[in-house]
Amino acid sequence: GKFIKNNVETINFSEEKPTIKTTENSFNFEKILIACGAFSKILTDQMDEKIPLDTERGYHIHFKDCDHLISRPVVFQNRGFGMTPMEQGLRVVGTVEFGGLKNPKSKKRILNLVNNAKYLFPELKDKEHHDEWLGFRPTLPDFLPVIGASKNHKNLFYSFGHHHLGWTLGAISGKIISKMISGEKTNLNLEPYSSLRFS
């Protein structure tokens, strides 16, 4: 295989043979897979699929040189946030919002993480936080991913929408979708994961 990192602009079909146009080139394939997490909807909309994919946006920050305060991940359930010692420092994570791909970070949510961390650890009172980060979790209304063929094109396949479990479910989803693409039997009922459920 050869990995090429380009931004995909369009996908077109001629006699069911897909062509991907990127910012730099065009590529012709026998079959293609859309597995772009929260960004998949940009492409599935082009395919006239009405998949209601949205983003659960999650945040984190770091406090440098403070990872010694705890030795393992800790979740403060009453305030809905967690902390983990990392190489980058003490990571503070939490909050979920449906905010799409284009809206800016919420400073209120960042401040909430900072204040919660300082409430739990007064040692952080005079510390500055770093690395304000926002990530996009691909989310569907029924909390199931989309895995399988497109309803409109037999040579187009999907694997996205794993919510908070992308790293956890990525390997098994990859194994399933690779078998589907190559025409092998999976011995699984994959109907609940089909994009047809949104038709």
N, C-alpha and C positions, 0 to 999 in steps of 0.2 A: 504494500500500500504506500501511497504518497500523501502526506499531509500538506494541504495548501490552505493558508489562512487568508481569506478574502471576505468582504462583505457581499452577501447575496442581494441582488436588486430585484430580479424577477426569475420566475420559473415558467417556461412555456412548454407546450406539448405539440408534437407533430406526429400523427399516427401513433399516439401513445408513447412516443420516445421523448423523454424529458431533456430539455436544455436549460441549464442554469447560467444566467448572466450575472457576473459579479462586477465589481467596480473596475476590474482590470482585464477580465477575459470572459469567454463563453466556453462552457463545457457540455458535451453530449454524453448521456449515460443511458444504460438499459433500464435501471431502476434507481430511485433516490429515496432518501430517508430524511424527514424533518425531525430533528431532535435538538431543538434550540431553547429548551426550557421556556421561560416566560416570554421570550422573543419569538416563539413559534407562531403566534397568532398573526404576526406581520405577514408571514408566508401563507398560512392556511386561509387567510382572508382572500389572498390572490387566487386561491384554488376554489373559491366560492363555497367554502365550508363554513358553516355557522357554529363554530366551536366557541363556547363562552369562556375562554381562558382569560383569567385576570391575574394580578400579582398580589401576593401577600408580602409586603415589604417589611424586612427585619433590619434592625440596627445593631451596631456594636461600637464600642470605644475601648481605648486602652489607657491604663495608668502605668507609665514606665517605672521600672525598678520596684514594683510593688507585688510581684508575683509570689513573694515569700509569705504574704499574709494568709494564703490558704494553700493546701497541698493537693487539692482535688476539686473537681467541679462542684459548685454549690448553687442551689436554687432557693431563692427567697420567695416562697409561694405566696405569702400575704401581699407582696408588692409586685409579683409577676415579673421577676427578672432573675438572671443568673450571672455567675462569675466563674471564670476558669483561669488558672495560671498558664500563661503561654510564653513562648520565647520573646514575643513583642511586648510583654508586660502582663498586667492583670486585665483580662478581657471582661468587659461588662456587656451583657447582651439582653435583649428583650424587646417587647412591644411588637405588635403586628398591625399593619394597616393595609387597607385596599386602596392603593394609590396610583396604580398604573405605572408606565415606564418613563413618563416624561416629567412628572411633577418633581420639584426640588425636595431635598431632605427637609424633614420637619425639625426645626431647632427645638421645639417644645419636647419632642421625643428624646432628642439627645440630652437636653437638660434634665429630663426625668431620669435617664440612666445615671447621669453624674450625681444627682441629688440622692438617688437610692443607694448608690455605692458609698457615698459619704455618710449616709445615715447608718449603714451597716458597719462601716469601718471608719470611725472618727480619725484614724491615722491619715486618711486621705483628704482631710479638711483643707489643707493648704496646697494640695497637689493639683497641677493642671492635667487635664485629660488630653489624649492625642487620638489620631487615626479615626476620625468620624467616618463611619462606613455604613452604606445602605445596600442591601442585597434584595434581589427579586426572586420570590418563590412562585413557581407556576402553579396556579390554583384553579380547580374546576368545581362547580357547585355540588357535585355528588362525591367529591373527595376521592375519585378514582382517576388514574392517568388515562390518557389516550394511547393505546397500543394497537397497531394494525394498519390495514390498507385504507387509503382514501376512498370516500364514497364515489368520487368522480373520476379517478384515474387508477387503473389497476397496477401501474408501475410506480406509484407514489405511496410511501409508508410513513407512519407517524409513531413517535415514542416521546411523549412529554407529559407534563402535568402531574409530577410526583410530589407536589406540595413541599413539605419540610423534609422529605425522605429521598431526595434525588441521589445523594451519595450512597445511601443504603440500598435503594432499589435499582440503581443504574446498571449494575452488573447483570442481574437476573433479567431485567428488561432488555438489555442488549442481547443476551442469549436467546430470549424468546423472539425478538424481532428479526434477528439474523436467520433463525430457522424459518420464519414466515417468508422472508424475502427470498430465501433459497428454495422454497417450496417443500420443506421438510415438515413432518407432523410434529406438533408440540405436545400432544396428549393433554392439552389444557382447554378449558372452555374460555375463550378470549372474547366472547360476545359482549360481556359487561364493559369491556375496555374499548370497544369499537367507537369510532366517531359517529357512527350511524345513530347512536342514542340521542344525539342532539338534532337529528333531522326533523 
